[in-house]
Structures are given as structure tokens and as C-alpha cells.
């Protein structure tokens, strides 16, 4: 995501760009193709609300900045209530086609294993950085790269879902159209079914880590087994919460828990199980997930899995231009910098691409104000965060400077969030105009 966006932005500023992509010659655990911007986990860009949600605001900023990732996501969106979900394969194919068609962009399919000393480079290898390049980064920085473990959720064939048990409904019927209000498939559980499911989940065979390897997880993408280990009610108050839903098969009985599935492609033939990232072994997954009412005959297009993600301690290693302090011809962007999420990663690519192109053209591009979503993220990773406790971070309003004169507390949250987004939009628009970088 970040590399694709960086290339697009730099090329549109008049700089020739070469994208180095090791796939498909060198494969990873999670990728299936050689397409650029391939989605490997969820197919959701999360909330698209640009007035009450920080990630929705980030969507708005990327659209205003002419982002190829957001424009392509909009062109391949799927019904998902108030979220922006994407048809993953056509999305990646379209991003790849646009980049290859750009007159200033070329693609070289090779693995980069060292840190280049000449030219302007952006390393946006994501969480699955190859071992050789990761070792080169460690050798240069003199510090161990931090790491955490990330999990992916299984995908089910729609035709194998029993709709006599399941039903279509977005939580609280959210959405402007009937298609959006019925974007999710819901599988209800009684208390007895939920308790049996938790027992099986906790007892299932799980992926073991290498000796001496400590499993540190990003809280926004915890395996369901880890959530269950934190308490038997954790899932019921998380991805399996039964609120805002009514089962038309039995409208007078409130489910004890609900498993939701979200459409994963435009044809509606594939659905992913929302929030069900897992580290269970494959055989255990099929046994446990078929305990879910409606999925008793489920056929899986992809089972879940877990992989090691690598990111650098950006607050100590990068300057405010996202350059490696010891090698300023190299910038980092995307999830390897310690931002978490597709859109957050792509947004750091947008900034890195523009900053690199601006430097090459003798027109330096400053970081956007910290009052904007992108400015808050880059401030966080380049010095705002405590380096000793630095961990991957999604965009959130806690990263923004407070807004003066807006009451706090839970009751005032709606007004406060609206004040954050109003200020951010004005400041982002001003930054674009100041830099001469508006989408036009």
C-alpha cells in the first residue's frame, strides 16, 4: 500500500520512479499473487465517517491529496454499512495496472537485499520485510528491529453458509441503502453454544513459536484465542457482541453472541469472518469454526494464519522527513515505520513520496500540521511516541492536539470529534495549497 502510493505521488510531481517488487519471484507467507497493493488480512479500510472517526478523516485527506489507493478503493468498494470494504483482487489488479501505465513509473521484479548508498530510496516493505533486507536494516541502525505477530481471518464460500440459521443485517441497520443495511451475515449463538465454542477454542491446537521467541501482538488484530484467554466474556463483548441485531428466524429471542461475516468480493461468493484472526492450526480451525450455527457445513476459501511482522523504532531512527538519520538518502514508509492499518500505511507512503520528490526537485515538502490525521501520524512515529514503549498504532484522535473551547467527557465526544475533523480539514487544505500539492 505505502510503496504504491509513494510511487504514484512522486511520479505525479514529475519524478521518474522505479518500483522494486520481489514477488512473485520471492514469495511470502501471506501473499498469493505478484500484484502491487495486495490485501493480505481484512478487506476493510474501516470507518468511512470523516466527521466522527479518525480513520474516516484519513480517508478524506487521502482523497483530497489525489491518493491512488483511496481512489481505487472507492472504485472497488463493497457494501459494508458505514465501513469501506474493498473487493481485494480487482483492487490490487487495478492499482497495479494504473502504476504500470504511468509514464514515469516502471516496475522491477527483484529482491533488494542491501541498503543502497546512491539515489533517493523509499523502503516500504510492509510487515513482511525479507530476512536479508531486515538484517541490512539492523546492521545499519545498530538496533534490533522490533517485532509483533499479526493474524489473518478465514474466508468462507457463501454457498456453504446455512441461511436457515444465519441472516443478513448490518449492526443497528447502519447504511444509507438496503444493500448496506444488509451487508453482513450474522450467525447467532445461544449461551450453551457460546460456552462450548469457547471451550473448544481454548483447547484447540495452535501454532507454536520458536524457542526463545516471545509472542507480542498488536491489540487491534488479536487472535481470537488470545482474546478468549483474557476472559470467557471477552469475545462476547468484542467481535461476537450481540447488540444492534435482531434474528428474523427467532425475533423474540436475543442471541447470547453473534458471529458476523463481511462480503469479501463483488460477486458475493466469498465472506470473511469478522474479527476472527487466529493462530489455530488448520485442522483445528475447521473443527472449531464449524461449531458456529450457520457454518456447520462451511467450506473455506482460505483458513486463518499468523505471521511475524517487523517494524523499526521510528522515533529514534527517522527524522521529520521520514529519512533514516544515518542514511538520509533512504526514507521509510508504511507499516514498517510502526503505523498499523492499510490506510495509515498508504498515507505515510503519500507523504514519503511527496517529500522525496520535493527534495529531488529542490522544493522541500514540510510535514503537514499535527492537527491533521497524516500530521498526527507522522508526528507520532518521528518523535511524538516514547521510543522505549513504541508499538504499532492506528490513527486515533488521541494523537491530535486538543481543541480549545470544546467540552470534554463522554457527552461532549460528538462535538469534540467534529471539532477535530473540521480543524483537520481546514489545515490539510491549507497545507496542500501552501505546498502547491493540491490534487489538481
N, C-alpha and C positions, 0 to 999 in steps of 0.2 A: 504493500500500500504506500509506504513512505517513499520508496525509490521511484515508483511510477509517478507519484505526484511531484516529486522533486525534479524529475526529468522534464515533465510537462511544463512546469513553471519556468525552469531555466531556459528551455527551448523557446518559450513564448516571449522571453526577454532578449532573444537574439543570440543565444549562446548555443554552439554545437555540443551535443550530448551523446555519450556512448553509455548504454546500459549494459552492465556485465551481469548476466544471469547464469548460474551454474546448472540449474535444472533445464532439461531433463537428464543431462549427462550425469550429473551428480544428484541423487535423489535425497529426500528427507523422509523422516517417519510419517509426517502429517500430510505432505503434498501428494497429489495424484497426477498432476499434469506439469507441463512446462510453461503454462500461461503466466503472465505477469499479473500481480494483484489477485492471486488465487486465495479464496477464503478457506481456511482450514478448520475453523471452530464453528461457532454460531454463524448464521447468515443474517444476523440482525445488527444494524447500526444503532440500535436502541432508540430512545425517545426522539421524536422529531418536533417536539414542542419548543419553539425558540423564545418563549416568553416566561416559562416556568421551569425550564430544565437546562442545565449547563451543557449537556451534550447536544441538545437541540439548538442551543445558541452556537455551538461549534459548527454544526451543520450550516447554519445561516452564514457564518463568517466564511466558510469554505466556498459556499455558493457565490457570495459576493466577491470573493477573490478569484473566481474563474477556475475552481478546482475540478480536475478531470474525474477524480474519484466520486465526488458528490454528484456531478452531472450524470455520470454513468450509472450510479446507484439509482438516481431518480428515474432514469430511462428503463431500469430493470427492476423496479420495486414490486413487492408482493403485498397483498392485504395483511396487515398486522396490527389492527387497532390504531393506537397512537404512536406505534413504533415504525421505523423504516427498516423493513426486511427486504432482502435482495435475492434475486434468482442467481445463485452463485456462479454457475458455469457460463451462462451468457454474459454475465457481468465481467468476468475475467477475460473472456474472449473479446469483448468489446473494448476493454481497456487496452489489451494487447494490440488489437487492430489499430486503434487510434494512435498509440505511441509509434508503432511501426510505420504508420502513414505520414507521420510528421516529418517535414523535410529536414529538420535539424536534429533528428533523433535516429540513432542506429542501435541495434542490439547485438551483443557478442555473447555467445553461449559458451562460457568458460568459467572455471572457478578461479577466484582471486585468493591467493594464499599468503600474501605479504602486504605490508602497508607501503603503498607507492610513495616515493620521495619527490616526484616531479608532478606538476599539474594540480588541478583542483579536483578533489575527490569527495564524494559523499558515501559513507558506509551506512547502508540502510538494510542490513541483512536480516532484520527481524530477530525473533527469539531463537531461531534455529540456525544460528551462525555456524558455519562449518568448523570442524575442530582445528584445522590448520590456521584459519584466519583468527579464530578466537585465541589461539596460542600466540599469534603475532601481536594481537592487541595486548595481551597480558605482558609479553616481553617488552613492549614499548612503554606501557604505563607503569610497569613495576608493581602492579597490584593485581590481585586475583579478581577476575570478573565475578560479580555476584550472580546468583542463580536462584530460580524458583521453579516449581513444577506446575505445568498447565495441563488441563484435561479437556477432552472434547466429548461431546454428547453423541449418542447414537441417532441414526436416521432410519425411519420406518417406511415401508411401502404403504401408501394409503389403502390400496385394495385389500390389505391384510388386517385393517382395523375393523373391529366389530362395532358398527354404528348402532346396533340394537342396545349396546351398553353406553357408548360414547355419544356426545352431541357437540354441535358447533355453537360457540359463543365466545366473544371477547369479554374479558372481565369488566363488569359494570356496563356491558353493551357499548363499550367505547368505540368510537369511529363515526365518520360522517355518512358512510354508505352502508347498505345492508351487507355488502361483501366484507367491509372492515369490521362490522359488528359481529360477524360470524367467522372471523379469521382463524380462530383457534379451535382445535378439537380437544374436548375435555373428557377425561376418564375418571369417574367417581370411585371413592373407596369408603366402605364402612369402617368403623373403628377396629373391628376384628381383622379386616383385610389389611388395614394400615399397620397394625401391630405385627401381623405375620410378615408383611413386607419388610418392616424394619429389622425383624429378627433375621430374615434371610439375607438382607443387605449387610448386616454386621458380620454374619457368619461366612459370607462368600469368599472364595479365593481371590486374592488381589495381587497386583503387580508388586514385586519386591524390589527394593533398591540395592545398589551395590554396597558392599561392606564399607562402612565409614561415611556413606552418603546420607546427608540429612535432608528430609523432605520438607522444604519450605514452600508454602502455597500462596498464591495471590488470592486475597479474600474475595475478590469479585468473581472468581472462577473455581471455587472449591469443589472437589469431587463430592458426590452425594454421600459417600461412605464417611468422609471426614465430617460433614455436617451432622450425620446421624450419630457419630461418636461423641459429638458435643452435647447430645441430649436427644431423647426419643421424640420430643415435640419440635425439634429444630426444623425438620423438613416441612412439617405441617404449618409452620409459621413462616416458611420461606417459599421455595418453588412449588410446594404442594398445598399452599393455603387455599381454603375452600370459599373465600369471600368473593362477593360480586358475581356469583354464578348460580343459576337455577337449572336443575336437571329436568328436562321436559319429559323424560321417561318416568320420573317419580317426583313431581314438583313439590309435594308436601313434605318430603324428607330431605333435610340438609346433609350433604355429604360430609363425612369426617375429614376427608382430604381429597384433593383433586390433582391429577397429573395432566398437564397441558402439553399439546403438541402444536407446533407452528409450521405453516407451509414452508417448504424449502426450495421449491421450484415453481415456475409459472404454470406448468401443466397441472399442478396439484397432485402429482403422483408420489411425492416424497414429503415426509413430515419429520422434523427433528423434535426430540423430547426436551422441552424447555427446562433448563437448569439441571439436567441430568448428566453433567460431566462425571466421568467415572474412571477409576483405576482398577475395576474388577477385570479378571481375566475373561476372555471371550466366552468360554463355555458357561461361566457363572452369570455373565450378563444376560444371555438368552433365557436361562432358567429364572432369574430374578425378575427381569422385566416382563416376562410372560405371566407373572402373578398379577399384573395390573389389569383390572377389568376393562375389556375392550382390546387389550393387546395379547390375549391368551393364545391367539393364532398368528401373532405378528411375525412378519418377515422383514429382516433388516438389510437395508442397502449399505449401511456402514455401522459397525459397532464402535463404541467409545474407546478411548485410549488416553494415555498420559505421556507427556514428553517433557524433557528438561529445557527450560528457557534460560537464555543468557542475556544479561544486561550489564552495562557498565555503571560505575559510580559517577554519574554525570556531574554532580555538584563539585567534585574535586578535579575532574578531568577536562571539562569543557568550559570555554569562555562564553560570553553572552551572544556570540555569533555562531555558537554550536560547533566551534572549531576545537580540535584536540590541542590543548595548551602546548604540549611538547612538539607537535607537528601541525602547525596552523594551515597547512595545505589540505588537511583532512577534516571534514565535518562528519558528525554522526546525526542520524535522524531515525525516527520511528521507535519501535518497541525496544530496540537495543539501548535506547537512552533512558529507559525507565518510565515511559508513558505506557498506559495499558489501554487497549481497545483499537479497533480498526480506524475510527475517525481520528482519535488522538494521534495515532501513528502517522496517518496521512497528513494531518495538519502540521506536524513537525517536518515532514517532507516538503510541504508547501513553503515553509519558512526557510529551510535549508537550501532549497533550490533557488529561491529568490536572493538569499544572502550571497550564495556562491556566484550567481550570475552578476549581481550588483558589484561584487568585488572585482570580478574579471573585467567589467565594463567601466570601472572607475567611478561607479555611482553607488557607494555603500548603502546598504539597506539596514536600517536600525531595527531592533526588536520592537514589536508592537507594544502598546501600553499594557501594563499588568492588569488593567481594568477590563481587557478583552479576554475571551476564552483562550485564544492562542497565546496572548501575552502572559496570562496566568500560568499556563503550562510551561512555557519556555523559562519563565522566571523561576518556577519550582525546580526544574531539572538543572538549571545552570547556577544555582546558588541559594534559592529560596528554601530548599529542603535541607534537613540536617543530614550531613553525609554519613554520620555514624549509624543512623537508623533508616537510610534511604531504601525505599521499596517501591515497586511499580504502582502507579497512581492513575486512576481515571480522572477526567476533568470533573470538577465539582465546585460549587460556589464557596466552599471553604478555602479555596486557593485565591479568591478575589479579595482585593482591599475592601473593607466595609464601606457601605454607602451612608453618608451622613444624613441625619434627619429622618431616617426610616425606622419605625418602631420594630423592635426585635420580638423574640418569643414565637411560639407556635402559631398564635392567632395572626400575627403580622407577617408570616412567612410568604404568603402570596404577594403582598405588596413589596416585600423586600426583594424577592426573586425578580419581579417585574422591574424594579429599580435597577438591579444588576444588569438585566438584559438591555434595558433602554440605554443605560450608560455605555455598555459594551458596544452596542450597535453604532452609537454616535462616534465613539472613539475609534472603532475599527474603520468606519467610513472615512473619518478624518485621516487616519494613518495611511490608508490606501491612496487618498488624494495627495497627501504630503509627499509620499514616495513616488507618485506618478505611476502607481501599480494597480489602478482600478482595472476591472475585467475588460473594459472597452479598450 
